[in-house]
């Protein structure tokens, strides 16, 4: 679990999650309220996902949030799975 500050100065908690269909995700939970976000990780195991999250810099996580995350609960196509 990590705490980051995004490009707008907002604090988020980032942690590993897994979708029911097996894709590992970084879940971003805003610390000041609002909706959670998710971004996929290209890994095969939970351990790899945890290691990838730990190895990412705060800047890399903020960029992942800004560029490839979408609201939690929506699928890859923007619809509810």
N, C-alpha and C positions, 0 to 999 in steps of 0.2 A: 504494500500500500504506500502511495506517495501523495504528497501535497504539492500542487503546482499553482502558479499564477499565470493566467492566460495573457494574450496580447492586449486585452482591455483592462488588466489589473484585477480581474476576478479570480478568487481562490476556488480550486477544485481539489477533490480527493480522487485519485486514480488508482484503480485496482483491477485485478484480473477477474473475468467472468467467462462463462461458457454458455453458448446457446444450446437449445435442445437438439439441434442438428449437428453439434460437435465443433462448431467454429469457436475458437478462443477469441475473446474480446478484451479491449481495455474499456472499462466502464468509468465514466467521469461523472462524479456527483458534485454539484455546486454546493459550496459551503454556506451560501447566503440565500438559499431557496431557488426555486425554479426547477426546470426539468433536467433529468440526467441525460447524458449523451453516451454513445458507444462507438468504438472503432475496431475493425478487425485486426487480428494479429496473424501473420503468416507463420504459424508454428503447428507442431503436431501433438504436443503434450502440455499439460498444465505446468509442469516443471519448466519447460522451455518458455512458456508465457511469463512465468514469474521471473525467470532470468532475464528475458528481454526487457520487461518493465523495469527491473532493477538497473539494467545497463543504460537505459535511455536517460539523456540529460533532461533537465527541466525544459529547456528550449525545444528539444525534440518532441517532448510530450505536448507542449503548448501548440506546436505546429501540427501534430497529429490531431489534436482537438479541433484546431481551426480548419484544417484542410480535408480531413477524411472522416470526421465523426458525424453521426446523425442522431436524432432523438431515440432514446432507449425505448424499446417496444416496437419499433418499426423495422421491417425487414430490409434486405439489401436493395430491394426495388422501391423502397419508400412506402411500402404498404405493410400492414400488420401481418406477421407470419402466421 
